[in-house]
Amino acid sequence: MIHLFEPAKQPGAPIFLLLHGTGGTEQDLIGLVSLLHPEAGYLSVRGEVTENGMPRFFKRLAEGVFDEADLALRTERLIAFLHESSETHGFSVNQLIPVGYSNGANIAANMMFEKRLFEQAILLHPMVPRRGVALPDSAQVRIFIGAGSNDPICPASETEELTRLLEQAGADVDVTWSHHGHQLVMPTIEAATNWLAKQ
């Protein structure tokens, strides 16, 4: 997979797994790293699927309608890549903190629906990746969700349902709402920074 890696600047600092939105690249979210944690490293991955020339992490059938077979395949491939990268770069997968935006947040959420890989995650404008599945035990997993109350792509009901599913699995979920749409805004990033500092 096309990716960029930067090790953490000091022992114990997080390594963010950066997962871009539709049409983004592995460069898109790097600017968030210093805002979230100045000593952090990152593993930033480009989605392998293209839709009308725009990179994505998995296929969709229509706006808001996921191709679940492809989602399962791409999730499996991404998890395998994380394990390979951990050996190549010398970190543990459970050190990673996913920072996913939109399509990237959706595949991050689906990885958490599949396995307990991460102890913390930052999901920005995510949707429910799949329904009718049993989630792994997520007790003591901390999750930040940034959502927009005027988001035309990810309605409030999606955020509320995802929160409920993760909490039912035992996760501690913190939801921050902005009065914006689907875009990333500084108040949300600042809230995520403050949330991360409370670990």
N, C-alpha and C positions, 0 to 999 in steps of 0.2 A: 504494500500500500504506500502511496505517496504520503510522506509525513515529514515533520520537523521535530527534532528533540533538543531540549536544553536541560541539563541537569539542574537540580536545586542548588542554590548558592551557599546553603549551609545545611549541615545534618539536621534532620527532623523537619525541615521545611517541606511543604507539599509539592507534589508534581501534578499539575493540572492536565487532565485529558481534554483537549479542546476539540469540540465537535461542531462544525459550522452549520449554518442554515442553508436552505436551497439556493444554489447559485454561488455559494461561497467557496473558499479554498482554505488550505491549511494556514494561510496568512491572516485570515480574517479576525480571529479572536485573540491573537497574541498581545494586542494592546491592553487586554483586560488583566493580564497576568500581574503586572506591576501594581495595578489598582487593587486587586484582590489580596495579594501578598507579595511584598517587594523581594522576598528571598526565595520565592517559589521557582521551580522549573516547570517544563511543560512537554507534553507529547501531543502534537497537533496533527490531526489526520484528515486527509481529503477523502470524501465519499467516492466510492468506486462506480456508482451509477450516474448516468447523465440523463437529464430530461430536457429536451430541446436545447442541448448544449450546456445545461446547468448541472454542476455536480450535486449529487444527493447521496445519502447513505443507503437508501432502499427505494424501490419503485412504489408508485401509487397508481391507483386506478382512476382517480379523479381527485379534485381538491378535497382534502380531509378524508379520503377513502384509501386506506393502505392496502397494498398487495401483501397479504400476510405470509404467503409462502416465501416471497422474496425477503420480507422482513426477517423471517426465521433464518434463512440462509445467510443474509448479510450480518445478522447479529452473531451467528456462530463464527463467521469468518473474522469479524472484528475482535471477538473474544480471543480467538486463536492468535491473532496478530498482537494483541496486548501481552499474551504470555510469551510470544517470541521476542517482543521488544524488551520485556522485563529481563530476559536472559542476555540479550545483546547489550543493553544499556545499564544493567546492574541495579534494578530496583524491584520491589515487590508490587504485584498488581494491586494488592489492597492498600498500597500507599497512594494510588491514583485517586484524584477527586475529579470526576467528570464535570466539565463546564460545557453544557450543550445548549445551543440556541435553535429553536424551532425544529427543523428536521433532525438536527444533531441532538436536541433534547429528547426527541422521540425515540431515537435508537439507544440513547443512554438509559431512558426509562425502561425500554424493552430488555436491555441487559440486566437491569435490576429485577425485572419480572422473571427472568430466566434463572439467575443465580445470585447468591450473595457474594459479589465481587468487591464492592466498595463500601466503605464505612461512612462516607459523606458524598453528597452530590449537589451540584447547582444546576437546576433545570430552568431555563429561561424560555417562556412561552411554549411549554410542552402540551401534548395531547395524550389521551389514553392510547397506548400503543396496541393493546389487544384486550379483549374482554372474555370472560368466562374461563380464566386460567387461575390456577392456585399459585400464589406468590410464595417465594421462599421466606423463611423466618427472617424478619428485618428488625428484630429488637435491637435497640441502641444505634441503629443507622440514622444519621441525621441528613435531612434533605431540605434544601432551600428551593422554593418555587417562586419565580418572578412572573407575574401575569399582568395583562392589561385589561382594565375594565371595559375598554372600547375596542378590544381586539376582534377584527372581523374574521380572522382565520381560526383562532382558538377561543371559542366562546367560554364564558365563565363556567358553564356547566361542565366543560371538559376538565378545567382546573379543579373544580370541586369534586368531581368523580375520581380523578387521579389521586387527589389528596386522601379521599376516603379509602381507596384501595390500598394505598401505601400505609396509612395508619392502621388499617385492619390487619396488615402483615406485621405490625409492631414498630414501624418507623416513626421517628419524631419529625414531623413535617412543619416547616415554617413557610407560610405563604405571604408574599408581599405584593400588593396591588398598586399599579400606577393608573392614572387617568388617561392612559395613552392607548395606542393600537398595538400592532405586532412588532414595533421597532424596539430596539434596546435603548434605554434611557438611563442617564446617570443616577437618578434617585434609586432605581432598582439595583444598579451595580454597587452603590454605596450601602444599600441595605444588605446585599450579599456579603460585602466586605465586613460589615459589623457582625453579621451572623457567623461568619467564619472565625472571627476573632474570639467568639464566645466558646469555642470548642474546649 
